[in-house]
Amino acid sequence: QVDLVESGGGLVQAGGSLRLSCAASQRRLTTYDMAWFRQAPAKEREFVAAITWSGSNTEFADSVKDRFTISRDSAENTVYLQMNSLKPEDTAVYYCAADPDLYGLLASRDKYRYWGQGTQVTVSS
């Protein structure tokens, strides 16, 4: 069992920035692929960004590419999502996810074994 806790969500105006954090109960997540997904009301949870266990490869949804950045801290037990140039359509609950299996499509919901409870991001216009 790996407990994931997201933080950093809030209310921001369009064009602003937020940084989300996902802290894991395990000491290190060096062998875990990590990802961020988001879900708006009445919509399906969708992929946002992912980073491999080594940090050498990242993947982004087309809708956030060039605006969002995913990274791991020096201890690699926390993952971040830096969100810039936020738009109202970015409004959603953002979830972090972890997977100890180093295979599978990074953008697939079914890949990830552990999920956080989510943090709300609201972008006003």
FENNORDA-V922825 format. One record per helix or strand of 3 or more residues. SS is the DSSP state (alpha for helix, beta for strand). FROM is the first residue (numbers start at 1). TO is the last residue. If there is no record, write none. Layout:
SS & FROM & TO
SS & FROM & TO
This chain:
beta & 4 & 7
beta & 10 & 13
beta & 18 & 24
beta & 33 & 39
beta & 46 & 51
beta & 58 & 60
beta & 68 & 72
beta & 78 & 83
alpha & 88 & 90
beta & 92 & 99
alpha & 109 & 111
beta & 119 & 124
